[in-house]
Amino acid sequence: MTHVNTTDFIRALINARHPDSAPLVPEKIRTATVMPSSYGYPIQFSLVLGSYGVYLKLMIDDFNTLVIRGARLILRSARLDDVMELFRLVSESREELAKWLPWIEFVRSVEDERHIVEQWIYEMQLRSAIHLCVTRDWKIVGLVGTHQIDWINQRTSVGYWMGTNYVGQHYTTESTAVLLNFLFENLRLHRVFIQAATENEPSNRVIKRLGFRWEGLLRENERIKDRFFDHNIYGMTQNDFAGLKESHSVYLRR
């Protein structure tokens, strides 16, 4: 897939000639990705040069069928039949997760979880966010994903959580490294950032282990129950990631 701007793509259309008058193989396909200003995400077109002239095929693949393999883990798009398993994992881990994740208190029933997963699916259809179940031996052990993807500025932020029974096995580090590889290598994003409460030492350790750079402090940034927490904010650019590929490779499927 070739990434071009809208002007280059239109120029390719104008310069395209009928196969009968040019040395082109019938049904030869040229693919380009463009970023029209009226859209918030890349649009992939195929320029098909067939026997009857030139036509366009619009291809928009959403994020609901993602399967990304790591060294030990498989990350796949969340789906509706995960609702029961996700709710069970949240319930088992509620005490620990509630320390740092304010949304936990709003997930009190299977129906609550279903509404959340339905929202995730909708966001992935729009390619506005990614929500991946982290699985080991086909069992969900946690979740990793992005918040809103800013396609214009090629950036997003990431978040994660693991079930209490799976903490300490470096699943968070591996799954986040796998996601970062996908964001930078496949989606060609330019910047990814992440936030963690200053007092959440395990999360800060994971972030530093992954090679994120500390960029500042957000004072009293998030309210959990009756207390406001300061957040560290960390960032990673495409250039940063290029220098980390070797250290991240241990987490990727070989």
RANOR-V302859 format. One record per pair of residues at least 12 apart in sequence whose C-alpha atoms are under 7 Angstrom apart, sorted by the first residue. I is the first residue (numbers start at 0). J is the second residue. Records with the same first field share a line. If there is no record, write none. Layout:
I=J / J
//
This chain:
0=30 / 31
1=30 / 31 / 32
2=31 / 32 / 33
3=31 / 32 / 33
4=33 / 34
5=33 / 34 / 35
8=31
17=52 / 53
18=48 / 49 / 50
25=48 / 49 / 50
26=47 / 48 / 49
27=47 / 48 / 49
28=45 / 46 / 47 / 48
29=45 / 46 / 47
30=44 / 45 / 46
31=43 / 44 / 45
32=44
39=150 / 151
40=150
42=59
43=57 / 58 / 59
44=56 / 57 / 58
45=57
61=123 / 124 / 125 / 126
62=76 / 123 / 124 / 126 / 129
63=76 / 120 / 123 / 124
64=76
68=252
69=177 / 250 / 251 / 252
70=250 / 251 / 252
71=135
72=133 / 134 / 135
73=133 / 134 / 135
74=131 / 132 / 133 / 134
75=131 / 132 / 133
76=130 / 131 / 132
77=130 / 131 / 132
78=116 / 120
79=116
82=109 / 112 / 113
83=109
86=109 / 112
88=162
92=162 / 163
95=163
101=223
127=147 / 148
128=145 / 146 / 147 / 148
129=144 / 145
130=143 / 144 / 145
131=143 / 144
133=174
140=161 / 162 / 165
141=160 / 161 / 162
142=159 / 160 / 161
143=158 / 159 / 160 / 174 / 175
144=157 / 158 / 159
145=157 / 158
153=188 / 189 / 190
154=188 / 189 / 190 / 191
155=190 / 191 / 192
156=191 / 192 / 193
157=192 / 193
158=193
172=205 / 209
173=250
176=209 / 247 / 250
177=250 / 251
183=237
189=236 / 237
190=235 / 236 / 237
191=234 / 235 / 236
192=233 / 234 / 235
193=232 / 233 / 234
194=230 / 231 / 232 / 233
195=230 / 231 / 232
196=228 / 229 / 230 / 231
197=229 / 230 / 231
211=233 / 234 / 235
212=233 / 234 / 235
213=232 / 233 / 234
214=232 / 233 / 234
215=231 / 232
216=229 / 230 / 231 / 232
217=229 / 230 / 231
218=230
//
